[in-house]
Amino acid sequence: MLVLDAGIGPGTMSATILREEKDVTVVGLDASTVLLRAARERLEPYGDRVYFVQGTFEALPFRDDCFQRLVSAYAFRDARNRPLAIGEFHRVSAAKGIFSIVDLGKPENRIKRALISIHVRYLVPLISGLSKSRAIDGNPWRAIFPTYQALGSNRELVSNLSTCFNSIEIAEFALGGLIVIFATKGESDAISKFRCHAVSAAAPDSMTFNES
């Protein structure tokens, strides 16, 4: 089974997948060469079961319908154009493929949202900085809060995913500040493809990518 780890970062999620699932091959994608190097170092013991590609969510450098599973752990919120990125994930997902998102969430309730914002702005960089990989200089987790500010609500994300994917399941934890989403692509989804194509046509040009 071919799995895309979109926003592989230092390779934490891929390491878990490769350790737990012996029959999978992972393709790790990230826009950052620094994080790709960190992931390559962490995942070196897995040899040819994992490959690394530099690229962006809005212009995935893969053919149509090629991944049975796609996962984005604490990375999807970094997409510069989320509707276009969703269209790309749908395009590269095989029929019955599942796109899983684990990320920070933004609930509708203003009080909950304020509490989560404090946590993301101050506590996450502190805790993450203490446990970060030695292969990464500085503390990139300080950049999380600006991306959280730009994030749409949990409801908006589900609505965007529904434009392309046939079935959406969401679980909210920690007052809605942590979300787990499973979006499934149907076997026959001509209507969804049409919607995604319309979104892509209306979106700005995609960013470029290079293989690493």
ABEGO torsion letter per residue (X at the ends): XBBBBBGAEAGAAAAAAAAABAABBBBBBBABAAAAAAAAAAAAAAEAABBBBBEBAABBBBBBGABABBBBBGAAAABABAAAAAAAAAAABBBGBBBBBBBBBBBABAAAAAAAAAAAAAAAAAAAAAABBAABBEBAAAAAAAAAAABBBAAAAAAAAAAABABBBBBBBGGGABBBBBBBBBABBAAAAAAAAAAAAABBBBBBBBBX
